[in-house]
Structure formats: C-alpha cells, structure tokens
C-alpha cells in the first residue's frame, strides 16, 4: 500500500508539473483536473473506501425442506421482519441459498434465536445441532401413505410372521396387500380409507428378501413401501418325549418334529419295567432309562404325559426341576389325567377344571396368536386361571387350555389338549404345525449367540448416522460393506456400564442391503432411501423437535450488528477512464 501511494503521488506530481510548464496556457486547469482525476481513479480502484452501518440483527431464519408449501412460506415471511434469511436444506435450488450444515447457522447468524422449518422436516439425527434454539415446525400436509409400520426383521423359516401398521389419506375404501415372493399373500380392506392393519405370512425360503406393502383404491396404486427382512434357518431343538404308553399323539408328534429337523429322543413305556427308546436326527444315543443332570443338559424341551411324570423318582424330579430353574430346558405336560403330577416342576400353580362327560365329547374351537384357523379338539378339562399363569391357547369364553409359568430361568407349561393328531387326518396341517410351533417357541430357552450384532436405528437412511451394537466382540472394529462396494472399518466404543456391549456409528451412503461383521458374527440390515417410508420419518422429526418448540430467553433490547461494506471498484475505473480520456482529448485539440 505504501509503494502504491508513493507511485500515485509521484504520478500526480509529474502530471501537474507537465500541465503547468506547458507553453500553451489554454485549458491548463482542465488538464490539471484530468490528471488528478486519473490518479484518484487508480487509488479508488485499488483501495475503495468502506462505509459502516448499524442494523438490527436477524433473530430468525427459515429452513426449507422437501415438500414445503410456497403459500406457507409467503405467509410466514409476511409475519417476520424484513430481510429474514431463507435457506434450502440438502438441495440445490437455483434461487435459494443452500444449507448443508446446521451448525453453520449459528456462525452465520450469531444472534439467531428462532428457526422455522417448513416441509417434511430435518433428519431426526440432526436435531441435536439445534439445541439452544427455538425450532418451530411447519409440517407439510400429510400425503396419502403409510404412517407407521413394524415387523420382525429376522423371522425364522416356517414360523408365522406379521407386519402391522397404519395407513391414511385415501378418500375411498382402500385395500392394503402384502406382496411376497412375487405374489400377493394377504390383504385387508379399510372401509374408511385409513386405519390400522395387520397382514400375515409364513416365509417359505431362507435368506434376504424385500416384501412390499401396497395400498390400492379402485385398482389404482396409492402407495407402495418396501418391507425388508432376513429369513433365518429353522433352529433345531433337542426334544425328549416321555410317554407312559404308545399313542397316536406321540407317534404323529415325533414324526412332525423330525420332519422339521429337530433332534428327537423318545422313551415309551411298553410294560412294567420295560421301555422302548428311539432317536431321530441325533448323532448320539444317550441312556434314557433315568433323567439325570447329564441327560437333561443335552435337551432343550421335555415333553411328557401325566403317566410318565408320575413314574419319576425323587432324584429324577429334583434333576428336572433344577434344569428348569437353571434355564437349560423347558417342560410341557400333556395333561391326559385328572390331576397334575407332583413331579411337574411348579405344579402348585396349575389346576385342572374337569368338564362334564357330555361337554368333553363335543369338540371345542381353539385360538392362539397367529393361528391360521380355529381348529376344534376334545377338551376333557380346562386350566384354572391363576396370577402366575400366562395363557397360551384359549377355548370359548376365554378359558385357558394351555398355559405357562416361569420357574427360575425356565418355562413350564401344561396343555389339556391331549389329542391333536386328528387335525392331520382332517387335512388341517397348517393348524397342527402352527399349534406345536407356537408351544415350542414359548418354552424353548433362548440362546444368546456371542458375539452378536444389532441395529438400534429403526429407520436407517443414507447420509444419516445409525448405531450398531455389538455384544461380546473381541475385535476393536466393525467391518461394514454396502452391496459390492469396498468394505470399511468402524471403531467400536465400549459401553461404560456393560463391558460386553460396544457401539459403532456409521453413515451409509447408499440405500439397500448392508453387511456388518465383527469376528464370526454377521448381520445384514437394510437402508431405506429418502423417498421411502416418509410417514415414520415425519413422526420421528416431530417427536425429536417437540422439546425445542418452547420459547427460549431473549434479551429485551433488540440486538444490533455493525456491518462494513466497500464501495464498488467500478467507480475508480470510471474516474480513471474519464481523467485519462480528457488528457488524450485535450492533447488532440
């Protein structure tokens, strides 16, 4: 700057002396003024002057998101101060400044107090960046679509599976259908055009799949959303069948269990002191003559009739009760006698209500959750309701015919449905399989696979953080891969209260299936695109922003900001051209 000032002073002195010493004194003042104007123009072009202004600081800002209404924006601007800044979040509009980083709002507007968000809303994971500000949500009008949905993400092959949720927005009766494996599997009609729904299906193949929920009105598709899940293989269960005498019920039951790859050991009484043993899907043949702790450690479910339990010795009864309390196995009693055997663990909680002979000969319809139909069976007795019992299967008038109770870490159940094999003879195979699958699932002890990976984010989306929890991981990092992309490694953070738990944040970049791996544990999870399941995303946004809707403390005096703005440089260029042009023109005259 000093050198340029010296240059300008030298140039002004030279032009002044040249104009003063010129022999022709005519237009001397014009030449002097033109020279000084040219030098002044150079200085203004290089160092334009600045002006200082005091103005009110903007305490509000508007953030636009997808689906906002221009009418709502215009109405909001009329109620706010002039000059309220408007930003567009995560998009590239031609006429609105882009905002891709919410913390940048505080840096650009230090006096910011209120943020108005119009449209679908911000990702719930970005809401913590607005803490300390008053956030006012102006949600867009709800479009026709699914508002909420929930389903098991990892069902077991052959087990009943259901998806439930809510739909709204249709002006006519709507049909909600489930598309699975390329065909419609279940549907329900919503006469009011909206409401809750529940659709069921039994997966027939293992592996990952993406089902679809479709909403239609008069043949027109209103909404369609993906339903991803990973069907796990059937878990083989080690079952010990104890029968006091041969029966069709035990025969059909063992065949059913073996056909579903369960390991079955059968001990059937033939005569006094003589038993028959049989092993299906079992690599070993342990001694079944007595119930010992070693034998019970090899099984997960003991299924016995009343006669076989009544014949147990005191040591066998104690071993069975200890195994149940330790959580290593469950017990199911087929109550085919008038009383509950004392050898049944926790027998005091169960009581039988014997039915009359006429009522016992009339089949009664049964019901349980996810039952495909209501099969009928003979019921010689029902169970007495109790505070410790959890009903599993119900007869008419809500009478329990199968119920379970917790004993220590295990489960004990009693069923008075002594014969279910007639369902197979009547062609009700689905009811038979659903009944026994339901009872086995309720009684078999849960196994904890370590290490295990669990996704704790309900609706993961691209470019939004999600959290993965790893249990019992020995590796210090989690390996993640999206489709055919190169895998990435994410460091695990150990939980301060439960050392076996570790968490890892991850920002997926694309929708679709992702695989997480920590040592031998693998877990697949699905990332939804931003256009999918907007109803749940809207609910998450409104729940997350609700605590920030209260007004924050504001200073009584309006805040002011001092701004410094420079003059346009073209003023200096114009003055330089004017002075130089006059010098050239005067020289030619």
DRENVODO-849700 format. One line per field, with one value per residue (C-alpha): residue number from 0; residue in one letter; x, y, z. Coordinates in steps of 0.02 Angstrom, whole numbers, plus 50000, padded with zeros to 5 digits. Each point is the difference from the previous one (the first is absolute). Layout:
// residues N
nr: [NUM ...] $
rest: [a ...] $
X: [X ...] $
Y: [Y ...] $
Z: [Z ...] $
END
This chain:
// residues 589
nr: [0 1 2 3 4 5 6 7 8 9 10 11 12 13 14 15 16 17 18 19 20 21 22 23 24 25 26 27 28 29 30 31 32 33 34 35 36 37 38 39 40 41 42 43 44 45 46 47 48 49 50 51 52 53 54 55 56 57 58 59 60 61 62 63 64 65 66 67 68 69 70 71 72 73 74 75 76 77 78 79 80 81 82 83 84 85 86 87 88 89 90 91 92 93 94 95 96 97 98 99 100 101 102 103 104 105 106 107 108 109 110 111 112 113 114 115 116 117 118 119 120 121 122 123 124 125 126 127 128 129 130 131 132 133 134 135 136 137 138 139 140 141 142 143 144 145 146 147 148 149 150 151 152 153 154 155 156 157 158 159 160 161 162 163 164 165 166 167 168 169 170 171 172 173 174 175 176 177 178 179 180 181 182 183 184 185 186 187 188 189 190 191 192 193 194 195 196 197 198 199 200 201 202 203 204 205 206 207 208 209 210 211 212 213 214 215 216 217 218 219 220 221 222 223 224 225 226 227 228 229 230 231 232 233 234 235 236 237 238 239 240 241 242 243 244 245 246 247 248 249 250 251 252 253 254 255 256 257 258 259 260 261 262 263 264 265 266 267 268 269 270 271 272 273 274 275 276 277 278 279 280 281 282 283 284 285 286 287 288 289 290 291 292 293 294 295 296 297 298 299 300 301 302 303 304 305 306 307 308 309 310 311 312 313 314 315 316 317 318 319 320 321 322 323 324 325 326 327 328 329 330 331 332 333 334 335 336 337 338 339 340 341 342 343 344 345 346 347 348 349 350 351 352 353 354 355 356 357 358 359 360 361 362 363 364 365 366 367 368 369 370 371 372 373 374 375 376 377 378 379 380 381 382 383 384 385 386 387 388 389 390 391 392 393 394 395 396 397 398 399 400 401 402 403 404 405 406 407 408 409 410 411 412 413 414 415 416 417 418 419 420 421 422 423 424 425 426 427 428 429 430 431 432 433 434 435 436 437 438 439 440 441 442 443 444 445 446 447 448 449 450 451 452 453 454 455 456 457 458 459 460 461 462 463 464 465 466 467 468 469 470 471 472 473 474 475 476 477 478 479 480 481 482 483 484 485 486 487 488 489 490 491 492 493 494 495 496 497 498 499 500 501 502 503 504 505 506 507 508 509 510 511 512 513 514 515 516 517 518 519 520 521 522 523 524 525 526 527 528 529 530 531 532 533 534 535 536 537 538 539 540 541 542 543 544 545 546 547 548 549 550 551 552 553 554 555 556 557 558 559 560 561 562 563 564 565 566 567 568 569 570 571 572 573 574 575 576 577 578 579 580 581 582 583 584 585 586 587 588] $
rest: [x x x x x x x x x x x x x x x x x x x x x x x x x x x x x x x x x x x x x x x x x x x x x x x x x x x x x x x x x x x x x x x x x x x x x x x x x x x x x x x x x x x x x x x x x x x x x x x x x x x x x x x x x x x x x x x x x x x x x x x x x x x x x x x x x x x x x x x x x x x x x x x x x x x x x x x x x x x x x x x x x x x x x x x x x x x x x x x x x x x x x x x x x x x x x x x x x x x x x x x x x x x x x x x x x x x x x x x x x x x x x x x x x x x x x x x x x x x x x x x x x x x x x x x x x x x x x x x x x x x x x x x x x x x x x x x x x x x x x x x x x x x x x x x x x x x x x x x x x x x x x x x x x x x x x x x x x x x x x x x x x x x x x x x x x x x x x x x x x x x x x x x x x x x x x x x x x x x x x x x x x x x x x x x x x x x x x x x x x x x x x x x x x x x x x x x x x x x x x x x x x x x x x x x x x x x x x x x x x x x x x x x x x x x x x x x x x x x x x x x x x x x x x x x x x x x x x x x x x x x x x x x x x x x x x x x x x x x x x x x x x x x x x x x x x x x x x x x x x x x x x x x x x x x x x x x x x x x x x x x x x x x x x x x x x x x x x x x x x x x x x x x x x x x x x x x x x x x x x x x x x x x x x x x x x x x x x x x x x x x x x x x x x x x x x] $
X: [50000 50143 50085 49838 49968 50174 49970 49835 50078 50146 49880 49890 50154 50064 49833 49981 50174 49974 49837 50070 50159 49908 50028 49818 49909 49829 49899 50135 49872 49911 50162 50044 49827 50006 50170 49946 49838 50098 50115 49851 49912 50150 50001 49812 50010 50139 49936 49813 49933 49888 49842 49942 49816 49904 49851 49888 50068 49891 49934 49902 50037 49898 50058 49909 49992 49918 49814 49984 49856 50042 49840 50056 50168 49921 49884 50143 50109 49860 49999 50189 50119 50060 50161 49971 50120 49930 50104 49968 50057 50090 49948 50066 49863 50044 49929 50027 50164 50047 50020 50087 50069 49882 50136 50049 49840 50070 50160 49910 49867 50076 49840 49890 49859 49861 50009 49845 50004 49877 49961 50036 50125 50182 50075 49972 50187 50035 49884 50133 50095 49856 49998 49990 49893 49812 49950 49826 49942 49882 49964 49936 49827 49998 49996 49916 50111 50052 50020 50085 50049 50091 50053 50130 50157 50071 49861 50032 49962 49828 49945 49847 50052 49896 50016 49887 49982 49884 49947 49904 49958 49888 49829 49925 50012 50179 50076 50166 50090 50163 50105 50127 50100 49919 49818 49868 49996 49875 49888 49878 49867 49991 49822 50037 50151 50118 50034 50107 50038 50085 50057 50073 50109 50111 50170 50039 50182 50156 50104 49971 49841 49909 49811 49884 49851 49881 49850 49868 49835 49890 50148 50115 50161 50004 50159 50129 50137 50137 50001 50175 50037 50125 49923 50110 50010 49895 50085 50013 49930 50053 49839 49976 49830 49943 49845 49929 49926 50000 49874 49957 50032 50183 50023 49939 50089 50170 49981 49954 50150 50119 49935 50045 50180 49978 50102 49876 50030 49848 49975 49838 49941 49953 49966 50050 50189 50017 50023 50033 50119 50015 50115 49965 50124 50120 50183 50010 49888 50009 49926 49816 49959 50018 49991 50172 50080 50115 49851 49900 50150 49985 49818 49906 49821 49926 49827 49913 49829 49931 50040 50185 50022 49908 50123 50154 50103 50041 50176 49932 49870 50134 50115 49858 49954 50182 50020 49846 50054 50172 49919 50076 49833 49812 49863 49831 49872 49863 49868 49911 49957 49882 50139 50166 50148 50101 50160 49959 50111 49891 49846 49917 49959 49897 49825 49881 49814 49921 49859 49842 49996 49879 50105 50161 49932 49961 50152 50036 50084 50171 50089 50175 50102 50036 49887 49956 49831 49906 50017 49886 50058 49928 50027 49978 50055 50055 50127 49956 50059 50133 50111 50157 49931 50019 49861 50063 49848 49820 49834 49831 49960 50187 50030 50186 50039 50188 50097 50180 50086 50178 50103 50170 50075 49893 49820 49876 49836 49847 49877 49836 49989 50048 49974 50048 50041 49819 50039 50126 49873 49873 50122 50031 50188 50026 49906 50098 50169 49952 49940 50157 50115 49918 50018 50181 50046 49921 50094 50170 50136 50069 50179 50115 50123 50160 50061 49839 49964 49841 49940 49925 49938 49822 50002 50178 50023 50145 50112 49921 50088 49945 50062 50052 50017 50118 49991 50154 50113 50185 50050 50029 49906 49845 50013 49860 49963 49862 49957 50153 50091 50166 49982 50037 50056 49916 50076 49897 49970 49980 49851 50051 49868 49990 50175 49930 49912 50084 49925 50055 49926 49986 49946 49936 50017 49877 49835 49985 50073 50154 50102 50082 50132 50089 50103 49887 49841 49912 49848 49907 49899 49904 50019 49845 50008 49941 49843 49947 49900 49981 49859 50111 50137 49874 49949 50182 50033 49848 50044 50180 49959 49857 50114 50077 49834 49995 50056 50176 50053 50024 50083 49880 50099 50011 50173 50097 50140 50134 50032 50140 49973 50118 49960 49993 50167 49924 49988 50191 50013 49871 50090 50168 49928 49919 50162 50108 49873 50001 50190 50001 49862 50084 50163 49914 49913] $
Y: [50000 50122 49966 50026 50163 50062 49952 50096 50154 49996 49979 50144 50112 49957 50035 50164 50063 49947 50096 50156 50012 49980 50156 50003 50063 49970 49860 49986 49977 49865 49906 50016 49935 49855 49943 50003 49908 49862 49977 50004 49868 49883 50021 49969 49845 49927 50055 50038 50089 49906 50055 49944 49966 49952 49884 49883 49822 49863 49892 49880 49891 49890 49828 49919 49811 49885 50019 50177 50109 50166 50074 49957 50081 50161 50008 49971 50135 50127 49969 50013 50147 50058 49918 49834 49879 49847 49842 49839 49844 49863 50054 50104 50124 50137 50143 49955 49988 49822 49942 49833 50025 50052 50060 50126 50095 50057 50062 50095 50071 50025 50077 49860 49952 49916 49879 49967 49833 49975 49838 49820 50051 49968 49831 49958 49969 50184 50072 50002 50130 50123 49985 50170 50070 50009 49887 50022 49861 50042 49824 49973 49930 49813 49910 49834 49864 49887 50090 49861 49818 49867 49823 49872 50031 49824 49871 49814 49890 49921 50111 50114 50178 50160 50182 50129 50188 50140 50083 50161 50127 49904 50074 49831 49824 49938 49828 49967 49847 49911 49948 49864 49887 50077 49970 50077 49907 50092 50152 50100 50129 50168 50062 50177 50021 49988 49914 49863 49836 49834 49881 49827 49882 49849 50014 49849 50035 50053 50154 50184 50062 50163 49983 50143 50085 50066 50113 50006 50087 49948 49911 50152 49986 50137 49951 49863 49973 49868 49875 49926 49849 49859 49828 49898 49809 49898 49978 49814 49962 49851 49920 49856 49913 49899 49892 49877 49896 50004 50122 50077 50173 49961 49909 50144 50129 49917 49987 50184 50053 49890 50066 50175 49949 49998 49873 49883 49868 49894 49889 49902 49880 49829 49905 50006 50025 49994 50155 50029 50137 50084 50137 50111 50126 49961 49956 49918 49882 50047 49892 50047 49880 50137 50189 50057 50173 49940 49946 50157 50107 49925 50047 50166 49940 49855 49953 49872 49931 49986 49816 50018 50146 49910 49854 50108 49970 50136 50021 50015 50128 50103 49992 50055 50147 50054 49998 50109 50124 50013 50043 49855 49920 50022 49877 49970 49885 49916 49997 49839 49956 50074 50076 50089 49887 50063 49965 50144 50149 50139 49887 50102 50142 49888 49937 49899 50035 49837 50019 49895 49842 50077 50156 49900 49906 50160 50074 50181 50130 50058 50165 50066 50144 49982 49847 49973 49925 49951 49811 49900 49873 49895 50082 49886 50143 50182 50092 50104 50180 50059 50153 49902 49926 50072 49934 49930 49917 50047 49909 50088 50124 50037 49839 49955 49825 50028 50115 50028 50064 50057 49897 50072 50031 49871 49973 49864 49976 49889 49963 49908 49974 49818 49956 50109 49864 50001 50170 49915 49866 50137 50093 50144 49987 50188 50005 49852 50075 50173 49929 49901 50134 50126 49890 49956 50183 50048 49868 49971 50101 50144 49982 50150 49996 50091 50104 50074 50158 50101 50154 50124 50126 49963 50087 50018 50117 50057 50139 49986 49921 49830 49900 49818 49909 49852 49878 49901 50066 49965 50102 50187 50047 49958 49957 50070 49973 50071 49885 49974 50153 49989 49962 50133 49981 50094 50006 49927 50098 49897 50035 50075 49903 49834 49951 49865 50132 50108 50124 50069 50146 49985 50117 49897 50083 49896 49909 49812 49853 50023 49867 50024 49879 49988 49842 49850 50102 50066 50109 50065 50160 50103 50187 50087 50138 50174 49977 49842 49994 50188 49977 49926 50127 50140 49930 49984 50181 50067 49900 50057 50184 50008 50041 50144 50083 50098 50179 50037 50153 50155 50162 50147 50119 49958 49946 50103 49950 50114 49966 50065 50009 50067 50113 49915 50002 50052 50178 50009 49923 50124 50149 49940 49978 50172 50087 49906 50032 50187 50006 49909 50111 50162 49943 49977 50168] $
Z: [50000 50041 49834 49904 50095 49957 49818 49996 50080 49878 49853 50059 50022 49828 49915 50094 49954 49819 49990 50086 49894 49836 49891 49949 50154 49928 50087 50133 50140 49899 49977 50184 50051 49875 50064 50181 49954 49913 50150 50120 49894 50014 50189 50017 49889 50108 50171 49995 50156 50123 50088 50172 50039 50157 49968 50098 50009 49926 50141 49890 49850 49886 49943 49855 49980 49873 49981 50068 49944 49913 50070 50177 49965 49938 50149 50120 49920 50019 50188 50023 49990 49831 49944 50091 49916 49910 49974 49906 50092 49905 49825 49857 49953 49876 50104 50183 50099 50046 50179 50021 50176 50139 50121 49866 50040 50166 49919 49863 50116 50174 50069 49934 50118 49898 49854 49897 49907 49858 49909 50043 50133 50041 50040 50182 50020 49956 50133 50139 49898 50031 50189 50084 49859 49986 49856 49926 49885 49858 49936 49826 49974 50025 49835 49968 50069 50142 50166 50099 49984 50100 49961 50059 49898 50026 50004 50005 49852 50013 50145 49984 49961 50001 49951 50080 49985 49952 49837 49967 49869 49880 49959 49957 50074 49984 49984 50087 49932 50035 49851 50038 49885 49847 50050 50115 50166 50109 49990 50104 49955 50088 49971 50062 49887 50148 50164 50072 49915 50034 49863 50024 49902 50034 49912 49894 49954 50092 49964 49973 49919 49972 50013 49953 50081 49867 50025 49863 49972 49854 49920 50012 50100 50132 50093 49999 50128 50019 50144 50013 50107 50017 50023 50116 49987 50120 50166 50041 50173 50104 50064 50122 49985 50151 49978 50124 49858 49809 49926 49834 50072 50041 49835 49893 50107 49988 49810 49990 50105 49902 49832 50058 50037 50189 50100 50084 50134 50045 50153 49996 50133 49930 50161 50182 50007 49810 49891 49818 49941 49832 49933 49851 49925 50141 49978 50172 50099 50185 50137 50024 50141 50131 49998 50057 49998 49860 49893 50033 49953 49824 49972 49986 50022 50097 49935 50111 50041 50175 50019 49958 50122 50138 49982 50028 50156 50124 49929 49824 50052 50088 49849 49885 50114 50013 49811 49978 50133 49920 49833 49905 49950 50004 50044 49915 50081 49898 50136 49954 50182 50128 50106 49976 50047 50148 49904 49881 50048 50068 50002 50138 49879 49886 50034 49891 49981 49943 49876 49996 49897 49876 49978 49984 49848 49903 49907 50047 49887 50059 49972 50025 49924 49814 49987 49815 50046 50157 50008 50114 50127 50141 50170 50151 50112 50001 50105 50151 49970 50120 50028 49957 49839 49826 49886 49836 49920 50036 49983 49985 50139 50017 50096 49998 49938 49989 50115 50055 50154 50033 50119 50031 49829 49911 49947 50048 49905 50009 49860 50017 49812 50010 49815 49853 49874 49934 49923 49884 49954 49962 49887 50122 49985 50015 50165 50068 49954 50064 50167 50039 49931 50115 50154 49962 49973 50167 50099 49919 50091 49902 49943 50002 49856 50046 49918 49930 49900 50016 49906 50124 49870 49944 49832 49934 49852 49889 50067 50173 50149 50062 50149 50005 50166 50016 50145 50050 49862 50014 49847 50026 49841 49900 49816 49891 49817 49889 49855 49891 50066 50089 50187 50130 50180 50143 50174 50143 50159 50158 50112 50167 50098 49906 49941 49885 49895 49870 49879 49833 49901 49812 49860 49852 49831 49899 50030 49997 50093 50109 50089 50170 50065 50167 50010 49966 50022 49845 49985 49847 50010 49873 49969 49933 49871 50046 49894 50094 50161 50016 50125 50137 49958 50025 50169 50055 49951 50094 50156 49997 49975 50126 50150 49901 49963 50163 49992 50060 50098 49894 50049 50021 49890 49817 49949 49872 49885 49929 49815 49890 49812 49868 49853 49830 49912 49836 50067 50000 49826 49933 50077 49930 49825 50010 50052 49874 49862 50034 49996 49833 49927 50058 49921 49832 50001] $
END
